[in-house]
Amino acid sequence: MINNDKKVLIDIQDVTKSFGDNAVLKGVTLQLFENENLVVLGKSGSGKSVLIKCIVNLLEVDSGVIKVVDLEVNKDNEEDLLAIREKIGFLFQGAALYDSMTVRENLTFPLTRSKKKTTVDNIEAKIIEALENVSLPDSIDKMPSELSGGMKKRIGLARTLITNPKILLYDEPTTGLDPVTSDEISHLINTTKEKYKTSSIIISHDIKCVKAVADRIIMLKDGAVYKEGTLKEFEEDQDEYIKSFFK
């Protein structure tokens, strides 16, 4: 276990989750610290995406405890759950833009639903700033169908950031992208952390992305934590399973 004196923003203790007879998470324990990029690494089906969906209660855990900035994720406490979701930005694997809305409308939507009151002028200013941050200011009136996969990811990140969350959850941010665009997204993840002082959990099995963004890595195998450490520790590990990722 890595010693870390920073504040714990997400605390996951002994979490389990099954779908019927399929046990996907088997007693997962991990922490996200302030101002770090934590990569959760593992093969497809290891429980990575299920884990971050449990953090925002898109999926309900079977047992164990998840706390976000000391608030427990609990479907029976709607007030705390809303407060938790205000603190977190979630970038879905497919960007999850609304197909019937323009980019402007996609970015307006979270601002109008947020508890933080925003004037019409401020909404416009925030949209322009968010698009400039992802280098797509000219896309403001485009429809999602007019965007490439990489552009959709960038707009998805802009929408995620527009309410100023301090915690970001990235679900396979480089999946389906060409190498150049993948590198751009990895760079954007690091730039976002530096500019906005965010803390992030990044779900990935893309080793190039992992190497580019990870401050710390937790590897899942068969629904359980297999190893925790720095990138250097993973690269130097002689375990055959770990070496299969870092060839």
NORLIN-V809326 format. One record per backbone hydrogen bond with DSSP energy under -1.0 kcal/mol. CO is the residue of the C=O (numbers start at 1). NH is the residue of the N-H. If there is no record, write none. Layout:
# NORLIN-V809326
((CO & NH) (CO & NH))
This chain:
# NORLIN-V809326
((7 & 34) (9 & 69) (10 & 32) (11 & 67) (12 & 30) (13 & 65) (15 & 28) (16 & 62) (16 & 63) (17 & 24) (17 & 25) (19 & 22) (22 & 19) (25 & 17) (28 & 15) (30 & 12) (32 & 9) (32 & 10) (36 & 200) (37 & 215) (37 & 216) (38 & 202) (39 & 218) (40 & 204) (41 & 220) (43 & 46) (47 & 51) (48 & 52) (49 & 53) (50 & 54) (51 & 55) (53 & 58) (53 & 59) (54 & 57) (63 & 16) (65 & 13) (66 & 73) (67 & 11) (68 & 71) (71 & 68) (74 & 77) (77 & 81) (78 & 82) (79 & 83) (80 & 84) (81 & 85) (82 & 86) (87 & 167) (89 & 169) (91 & 171) (92 & 95) (98 & 101) (102 & 106) (103 & 107) (104 & 108) (105 & 109) (108 & 112) (109 & 113) (119 & 123) (120 & 124) (121 & 125) (122 & 126) (123 & 127) (124 & 128) (125 & 129) (126 & 130) (127 & 131) (128 & 132) (129 & 133) (131 & 136) (132 & 135) (136 & 139) (139 & 142) (140 & 104) (142 & 103) (143 & 146) (144 & 147) (148 & 152) (149 & 153) (150 & 154) (151 & 155) (152 & 156) (153 & 157) (154 & 158) (155 & 159) (156 & 160) (157 & 161) (158 & 162) (161 & 164) (166 & 199) (167 & 89) (168 & 201) (169 & 91) (170 & 203) (172 & 175) (174 & 177) (178 & 182) (179 & 183) (180 & 184) (181 & 185) (182 & 186) (183 & 187) (184 & 188) (185 & 189) (186 & 190) (187 & 191) (188 & 192) (189 & 193) (190 & 194) (191 & 195) (192 & 196) (193 & 197) (199 & 168) (200 & 38) (201 & 170) (202 & 40) (203 & 172) (206 & 210) (207 & 211) (208 & 212) (209 & 213) (210 & 214) (216 & 39) (217 & 229) (218 & 41) (219 & 226) (219 & 227) (221 & 224) (223 & 26) (224 & 221) (227 & 219) (229 & 217) (230 & 234) (231 & 235) (232 & 236) (239 & 243) (240 & 244) (242 & 245) (242 & 246))
